[in-house]
Amino acid sequence: MPRKITAQDFMRLQTAGDPQLSPDGERIAFVRKSIDEGKSRYRSEIWLVPVSEGEPRRFTGSDSNDSHPRWSPDGKQLAFLSDRQKPRSRIYLIPSDGGEPAALTKMENEGSISGFRWSPDNRSIVFLFVATPEAYCKEKVDERKEKEIPAPPRVHTTLNYRSDGSGFTDGEYPQAWVTDVVTGECRQLTSGPYGVELPVWSPDSTMLAFLSDRRPDCDIAPHYDDGIWTLPAAGGEPVRLASPPGPKSNLVWSPDGTRFAYLGNPDLTDTWGTNNPRLFVLPATGGETALDLTGGTDLYIGYASLSDSHTVGEGDTIAWNADSTALFFPVSERGDTRLTLVMASGGSPMPLSPASGELGGFSLSPNGHAAVTFGTPVCPQELFILAEPKTLRGEVESRSRTAFNRQFLEEATMAIPEAVEFPNSEGGTIGGWLLRPADFDPTQTYPCILYVHGGPHTQYGNTLMHEFQFLAAEGYIVLYVNPRGSVGYGEAHTKAIKGDWGNRDYQDILAAADYMVTLPFADSQRMAIMGGSYGGYMTAWAVGHTDRFACAIADRLVGNLHSMSGTTDFAWRHGAYFGGDAWNDPRPLWERSPLAYAGRIDTPLLIIHSDGDLRCPIGQAEELFAALRMQRKTVEFVRYPAETSHGMSRNGPPSLRLDRLQRNLDWLNRWLKP
């Protein structure tokens, strides 16, 4: 007999990620992720599965976490990242037919390796490394602890001194290194007060190319002009190639060596991502103009959907086919994320992976297959094979290669999301999804929850959200929507709230609440609003402007744009998105801040935040809580420890995620089910 989803069920979900096809196209290496409930931690292991027939099998496994599997170009070895020698992150090698992994990189420095690439000739691996500041290496920390002395002060000279999820970096930047596959000798290739994107190899293995913003004071206006740089793999000074100005990412070198492809944004002021990323092709010799392959389509290139059940976007975002005639990439549109193909010479993009779901990652093989991870609103990410289409508009065959969640899905009942659409206040439409409560009876009325996503320039989509399923199982109608500001509905939809939060987006939230009232089974007197990050902002903003919600939950909120502008982990480029600035003209920031309207808030409000949140610092919650408590308003502040970060509800310690889910339910039950 199927049962309802519970809060603990997120710990049972298993996901496949970062699929990597072997050079001969016969096997797929991927990462299987799960949760060790007893130790309240995540586990990741490398698994292998044949492309055609056969069961998946675990290839690496220990008490550590293994990730980022990458085949050697000759297919004889598999390299991966592991934390087996904490606190040092290392690249390991293992024969592709099995054996004991051996550490390749022999760096003595503490730090983290965030990614790597094999050279086409099998001899070298280039990787990104961020060193741990010397004063905070394990040896120094242990020495201070033994002597009972405090940590030294941190000294900051640029704005790039902290990053959510990583902590304080104190002037250490991601730098490119290269290691010899035989000896493990490591050499640093880049240096200076600039970060670099993971370099790509030239087909002959002699050169490397990478993206980096190396302007003076680039921390003040980040990603204003990411340049394309090249340098010899043997070492030397980077040389900048001519390229169109503007932010760039995801550089890839064509297999024939003649061109680069990258995602770019022609708007130099768009640091918040209101423009669609576009796919460009540039000659490998550089140039002032590049071929724009997607600018005329109004498509969002990239992984934009939010989920609390898996990681997406692992691996390369752009991939060339073997003969350099076509490019593959994800497109996020109206809640879907699909693998898409476009000819390198131009033409209409063609979606390949199924609709009504979410692509999580992909890789290609020379024989025309694509390995993808793919999930739906009722199934976590699993591994599939896509065959090469016979024609540019033909059907694409897909075959499942894993079914890790089969038993769980057979025993637990998922609510099927219903796609909905309703008008906004200016003649447009708002898209979203509705979950009906478990044991739904159309003759009854139910309490309602309206969810607002973070970003704001992201999207809710056709992907599994355990939290939504859990609350539907507890007897709630759940509506989650993509108001103006969301991506996937065209640039005009996204740009509608640029620098003007709390206006058109708020109108769309009210329209969503109005839509909920039209449902005969919805109780308009028992309606809650909740969300995280920007969703927390909109929750706090809404209850400061209307009393129609019976209660609210603001998670990791933005409460004061004025103080946020100087305390978040990214450099706030004043005047480029929001008007005004923090020192001469603070009024535009203050007028868009929920804290400015705290005197109007009478809705019972639960505030959830993490001490380790560097994206929306804890002060955002403290300020709003203090303002409401001083007025004797109904408010509760749940503060999670520094071990958590901005993404606590998605990737925080499992035991604390469970605690948060239960607290949310208790708050909703208190006010909506008295």
C-alpha positions, -999 to 999 in steps of 0.1 A, spaced: 0 0 0 16 33 -11 22 58 17 25 96 20 58 115 16 74 123 50 100 149 60 127 123 64 122 110 28 147 134 13 173 113 30 163 83 10 167 100 -24 196 89 -45 207 108 -76 229 102 -106 251 132 -116 280 144 -138 277 116 -165 309 110 -185 310 88 -216 342 68 -222 362 77 -253 351 45 -270 314 52 -262 309 19 -244 307 30 -207 295 58 -186 311 70 -154 289 91 -131 285 102 -95 259 85 -73 249 108 -44 231 97 -12 227 107 24 241 88 54 213 96 79 231 82 109 261 105 104 240 133 90 263 138 60 263 133 22 281 106 3 293 106 -33 308 76 -51 319 70 -87 298 43 -105 301 27 -139 274 14 -162 276 0 -198 259 21 -225 240 -9 -239 232 -36 -214 243 -44 -178 237 -31 -143 255 -1 -128 282 -10 -103 301 10 -78 336 18 -90 350 37 -60 339 38 -24 354 46 10 346 67 40 354 98 18 336 115 -10 346 109 -46 334 132 -75 342 147 -109 351 115 -128 370 121 -161 383 95 -185 418 98 -199 416 104 -237 429 69 -244 403 54 -221 428 36 -199 424 56 -167 398 74 -148 407 105 -128 385 119 -100 385 142 -70 385 129 -35 388 142 1 405 110 13 435 129 26 418 157 45 423 186 47 440 183 13 420 179 -18 437 157 -44 432 142 -79 433 104 -79 439 80 -108 424 45 -111 428 20 -141 396 20 -161 393 -18 -156 395 -15 -118 421 -14 -91 433 7 -62 431 45 -66 464 64 -63 468 100 -54 482 119 -84 487 155 -72 514 158 -45 509 194 -35 518 202 1 496 233 2 463 230 19 434 240 -3 407 228 -27 407 216 -63 375 226 -79 379 210 -113 404 196 -139 408 186 -175 430 160 -192 453 171 -220 444 154 -254 478 136 -254 471 119 -220 503 134 -205 490 162 -183 461 175 -163 453 211 -158 433 220 -126 420 249 -105 434 252 -70 425 277 -42 450 277 -14 438 279 22 451 311 38 483 302 57 470 313 91 440 290 88 458 258 77 452 229 100 487 230 115 484 266 124 449 262 138 459 232 159 490 251 172 468 280 183 444 257 200 472 239 219 486 273 230 452 287 237 458 318 217 433 336 194 433 337 156 452 366 139 432 394 123 422 391 87 433 419 64 412 428 33 423 451 5 397 440 -21 361 431 -20 367 395 -30 375 382 5 346 358 12 324 334 -7 292 317 6 298 280 11 336 285 11 341 311 38 368 337 40 394 335 13 416 364 24 430 373 -10 435 337 -23 421 333 -58 415 302 -80 447 297 -100 455 273 -128 480 245 -121 492 216 -143 504 182 -132 524 155 -150 503 123 -151 534 101 -146 553 120 -119 526 139 -102 548 170 -103 526 202 -101 534 236 -115 515 268 -110 506 285 -143 487 317 -132 490 341 -103 480 375 -92 449 391 -76 425 376 -102 405 345 -104 405 323 -135 380 299 -150 392 263 -155 414 264 -186 407 244 -218 434 226 -239 442 232 -275 438 200 -295 476 195 -299 480 199 -261 505 227 -264 484 257 -253 458 265 -227 430 291 -229 411 306 -200 387 334 -190 398 360 -165 389 396 -156 423 412 -151 414 449 -150 427 470 -122 400 472 -95 380 444 -111 366 436 -77 346 468 -78 328 459 -110 331 422 -113 327 403 -146 325 436 -165 348 423 -191 361 388 -189 389 384 -213 401 353 -232 437 345 -224 461 319 -238 494 307 -225 518 278 -233 511 246 -214 548 246 -205 544 280 -188 548 316 -196 530 349 -196 493 349 -205 484 367 -237 450 384 -242 431 376 -274 409 402 -290 373 394 -282 339 413 -279 336 431 -245 313 418 -218 309 390 -193 319 355 -205 318 320 -192 321 283 -201 349 286 -227 354 255 -249 380 250 -277 367 232 -309 382 198 -316 396 211 -349 414 239 -331 399 267 -352 373 283 -329 362 290 -293 326 288 -281 315 305 -249 285 320 -232 284 358 -232 264 388 -223 267 419 -245 253 442 -217 284 454 -197 261 466 -169 241 434 -164 258 420 -133 225 405 -120 218 384 -151 186 399 -165 198 392 -200 197 357 -215 232 342 -217 240 338 -254 261 312 -272 290 328 -292 316 313 -316 349 332 -320 379 323 -342 408 308 -321 429 337 -333 405 362 -316 385 390 -331 363 420 -322 331 403 -333 318 368 -326 290 348 -342 259 350 -320 241 316 -323 212 322 -299 207 359 -295 177 359 -319 159 331 -301 151 347 -266 162 314 -250 179 312 -216 211 291 -220 221 273 -188 207 255 -158 181 278 -141 157 255 -123 158 253 -85 155 220 -65 161 208 -30 167 172 -42 199 172 -64 228 192 -79 225 203 -115 250 217 -140 279 194 -132 303 190 -161 307 213 -191 278 235 -200 288 237 -237 302 208 -258 313 205 -294 305 174 -314 335 154 -327 338 171 -361 333 207 -348 301 213 -368 275 215 -339 273 226 -303 253 211 -274 241 230 -244 212 232 -219 182 256 -224 159 265 -195 125 275 -207 91 276 -190 101 253 -163 119 227 -185 157 223 -189 165 205 -221 197 194 -239 197 214 -271 217 213 -304 226 241 -328 248 240 -359 281 260 -354 274 279 -386 240 291 -374 204 280 -375 175 271 -352 183 253 -319 168 219 -316 158 204 -283 169 168 -277 160 156 -242 124 152 -233 101 180 -223 84 183 -189 116 175 -170 150 188 -161 184 180 -176 210 178 -148 242 172 -169 255 157 -201 285 144 -220 290 133 -256 308 104 -273 324 103 -307 298 78 -319 269 103 -315 255 92 -282 248 116 -253 248 105 -216 224 127 -196 210 129 -161 173 137 -162 146 141 -136 109 150 -134 87 165 -107 80 130 -94 114 113 -100 149 123 -89 178 126 -114 186 93 -131 210 84 -159 198 80 -195 213 76 -230 202 97 -259 208 84 -294 219 109 -321 188 121 -340 184 107 -375 173 141 -388 175 176 -373 138 175 -364 135 138 -357 126 119 -326 154 113 -302 155 79 -286 162 77 -248 170 47 -227 172 46 -189 205 32 -175 198 36 -137 168 32 -115 182 40 -80 149 53 -67 126 26 -80 118 10 -47 112 44 -30 89 56 -57 69 24 -56 62 28 -18 57 65 -16 29 85 -33 40 117 -51 15 144 -59 14 151 -97 20 189 -103 -6 205 -125 7 232 -148 -14 264 -144 -14 298 -160 -33 330 -150 -32 367 -160 -11 394 -144 -21 430 -140 -7 442 -173 -20 418 -199 6 391 -195 5 357 -180 21 339 -150 31 303 -151 33 279 -122 24 245 -108 -3 234 -83 0 204 -60 -32 191 -44 -32 176 -9 -28 139 -3 -62 121 -1 -77 151 -20 -115 154 -17 -129 181 -41 -159 187 -17 -135 199 11 -115 231 14 -79 231 23 -52 256 36 -29 270 9 8 278 6 22 302 -20 59 297 -27 82 324 -41 116 312 -55 150 328 -49 172 346 -74 152 364 -85 165 356 -119 160 318 -118 129 296 -122 108 270 -106 104 241 -129 96 205 -138 119 190 -112 114 173 -79 109 195 -49 107 173 -18 96 202 5 66 209 -17 57 172 -19 60 169 19 36 198 26 11 185 1 12 152 19 5 170 51 -28 184 37 -18 216 20 -25 230 -14 9 242 -27 12 267 -55 47 277 -68 50 302 -96 74 321 -119 64 358 -116 81 386 -135 118 385 -128 120 348 -134 140 335 -164 128 311 -191 99 333 -203 119 357 -224 141 387 -215 112 411 -212 97 389 -184 131 389 -166 139 426 -170 105 437 -158 117 440 -122 153 452 -129 161 475 -100 124 476 -91 117 448 -67 84 449 -49 65 463 -79 55 441 -108 68 410 -91 46 418 -61 16 424 -84 22 389 -98 23 374 -63 -10 390 -55 -23 377 -88 -12 342 -77 -30 346 -44 -61 358 -64 -59 327 -86 -57 305 -55 -89 321 -42 -108 310 -74 -101 273 -66 -133 259 -50 -113 237 -27 -90 264 -15 -97 282 18 -88 319 12 -88 326 50 -60 300 55 -33 311 31 4 313 38 33 328 18 69 316 20 102 316 2 140 318 5 166 344 -4 148 367 -29 117 346 -20 123 356 16 125 392 4 92 389 -14 76 372 16 87 400 40 77 426 14 43 411 9 33 410 46 44 446 48 20 455 21 -10 432 26 -27 414 54 -44 387 33 -19 360 44 -27 342 76 10 335 83 44 337 65 79 321 65 109 341 53 140 320 48 175 335 44 158 367 35 170 400 21 155 426 45 175 457 40 191 464 6 211 493 20 230 472 45 230 442 22 249 461 -5 280 462 17 278 429 35 270 403 9 297 381 -6 295 396 -41 306 431 -50 275 452 -53 278 474 -83 260 505 -72 238 522 -98 240 493 -124 209 475 -112 193 493 -83 193 531 -84 213 552 -60 242 540 -38 249 533 -1 266 566 7 253 596 -13 219 584 -24 206 556 -2 169 563 -7 163 540 -37 178 511 -17 158 519 14 125 523 -4 128 489 -19 136 472 15 111 452 35 125 466 67 112 501 57 77 487 60 81 466 92 57 490 110 29 476 88 36 439 94 9 422 114 11 388 98 27 361 121 62 357 106 87 329 111 123 340 101 148 313 93 185 321 88 220 307 91 250 322 109 272 309 80 252 326 53 276 350 35 252 357 5 224 372 26 242 377 59 226 370 92 222 407 99 194 408 74 173 385 97 185 402 129 173 437 117 138 426 107 134 404 138 145 433 161 121 457 144 91 433 148 99 423 183 103 459 195 68 464 182 56 433 200 46 417 167 42 380 164 76 368 152 99 339 157 136 338 147 152 304 141 190 307 138 211 278 124 248 275 132 278 287 113 283 252 98 254 261 75 253 285 46 229 302 22 219 269 7 211 252 40 177 240 28 193 223 -2 228 212 10 230 218 47 236 191 73 207 166 67 197 166 104 193 204 103 174 203 70 150 179 88 147 202 117 139 231 94 112 211 76 95 202 109 97 238 122 81 250 90 53 225 93 47 233 130 44 270 121 20 264 93 -1 240 114 -2 266 142 -17 293 121 -35 274 93 -48 244 112 -58 258 146 
